[in-house]
Amino acid sequence: MGCGPGGSYLYRLLRERRPEVVADLFDEPWHGNRCGIKSCAWVVSFREFSALCSHAGIYPGQYITGRSAQVIVNNIRINADIALIDKPALIAHLMGGNKAGGAGELNVGLYDRIIDATGRRAYLPAPATLPIVDTAQVRCAIKDYTVPTAFINKDGYSWLLPLGNGTAHVGALSTRSTDAAKREMEKLIVNAESVECTCYGRIRMGGVITPFVSGNVWGLGESIGVVDPVTGMGITPAMDSARIMVEHWHDPAGYEREVLAKYAYTARASAVGRSLAIRKKLRILDALYLRRKASKITGIYPDVISIIRLLLTTRKNRF
């Protein structure tokens, strides 16, 4: 259940690696966005994305619309190796032209296993608390930006991500409300020449959520919290959790163990992200920990000097 990057990638791998499994696709109601999928910035670690595409036997270059060796955060340049992808095209390819049924058509009693890839734990036990941020984003024509750029603000952060051909995703997330995110986003689109589409969404950014498996329901991606809480990147973590699931198809304990080995850091990262969002100081030990744990997943590689400079900006700015 759920046909985002994680669910569709799982579907592809099951066809390729476990042909004995008969899988049906179901998806939640249309998100109301022009592209028909959940709002996000379509940014991935180039290395992680390339490896996952190769694992599924597909060529990553056909989905990459841009690549950058740097990001700019609060006017500080940071080394990176990230790619902007055509997320709708990726999902369509992974689904192989197959159509998903609607959520109301799913009869859970007919299946040996339900995969909860909904992002909201539709079939898994809900945690007591689940930090959620609201997002607003537009795709627009805008000049003068060629490097992915982010600005930390009082409620979260905003971004401008060049997509090529003079267009960009411009958006923001807020710990308070969609309206707050929209206001921050609008500060960055004053110079936009035109707006092609607008979308809104919510991201669960509290870190990993257990249990991953409950009865015959297995979760992956955002439904089990494998989203980097500082950057909000969740495309490759969702795909990666699908890869791990297929490798541990009959071993739920092994599935949980391997996912946690790579993504347990997200719980601490979530606390750091909330700290930044409410303008408390960022500790150097937290910054160094995230640099070590998250760089491979996010494709962003800050050196110590960049971290110190970022620390100084978050402490200096009172917003």
Secondary structure, 3 states (H helix, E strand, C coil): CCCCHHHHHHHHHHHHHCCCCCCCCEECCCCCCCCCCCCCCCEEEHHHHHHHHHHCCCCHHHCEEEEEEEEEECCEEEEEEEEEECHHHHHHHHCCCCCCEEHHHCCHHHCCCEEECCCCCCCCCCCCCCCEEEEEEEEEECCCCCCCEEEECCCEEEEEEEEECCEEEEEEEECCCHHHHHHHHHHHCCCCCEEEEEEEEEEECCCCCCCCEECCEEECHHHHCCCCCCCCCCHHHHHHHHHHHHHCCCCHHHHHHHHHHHHCHHHHHHHHHHHHHCCCCCCHHHHHHHHHHHHHHHCECCCHHHHHHHHHHHHHCCC
